[in-house]
Amino acid sequence: MFDARLRPLIDPPLNRAGQWIAATGVTANQVTLAGMAIGLAAAVAIGVEHYAIGLALILLSRLLDGLDGAIARATAKSDFGGYLDIVCDFAFYVAVPVGFGFADPTNLMFAVVLVACFTVTGISFLAFAVLAAQRGLETRAHGEKSFFYNTGLAEGGETIGFFIVMCLWPAGFPVLASVFSGVCVLTVVQRSLAARAVLRIPV
């Protein structure tokens, strides 16, 4: 929901940093994989109840997630890079709730529900992107992307925001996970209505 509004603010400094990093020979895919590895390390830290470390690693992971696209724009974008980016993003998104599930048995049920909601939200996002590509639909609302990004209530910015609050208030994970699970469900409904409006029209 907020991602499109944040792009004009964060893209210019990211693009400058991406150009500098690209000049050193570091590739976008290397940064993508590093971001995922750090994100998974954040989940491990959360799983052993080192929430401050987990929070720091989450922030670093998402910084790298922003830089990989900037590096690609400074060099050459590829379809594989876009594929790798989305796979690594969803690996990170599901790993963090799993970490909270390991940290406290009372969190487990809420973590499972949140992971399930993330999964369905991701499916709605990717299914729309595939069919939008078939129809030649394009959008730049989220910057230059490898495929169509359909706006929703639960996007990257909202997800990271909830993860930050979860790390700052780990005892509130059941409440926060329940709220965000509901937001994910609303996002699926929202995207489904958008898909019905757009995709039912004959090409």
Buried (B, 14 or more C-beta within 10 A) or exposed (E): BEBBEBBEEBBEEBBEBBBEBBEEEBBBBBBBBBBBBBBBBBBBBBBEBBBEBBBBBBBBBBBBBBBBBBBBBBBEBBEEBBEBBBEBBBBBBBBBBBBBBBBBEEBBEBBBBBBBBBBEBBEBBBBBBEBBEEEEBEEEEBBEBBBBBBBBBBBBBBBBEBBBBBBEEBEEBBEBBBBBBBBBBBBBEBBEEBBEEBBEEEE
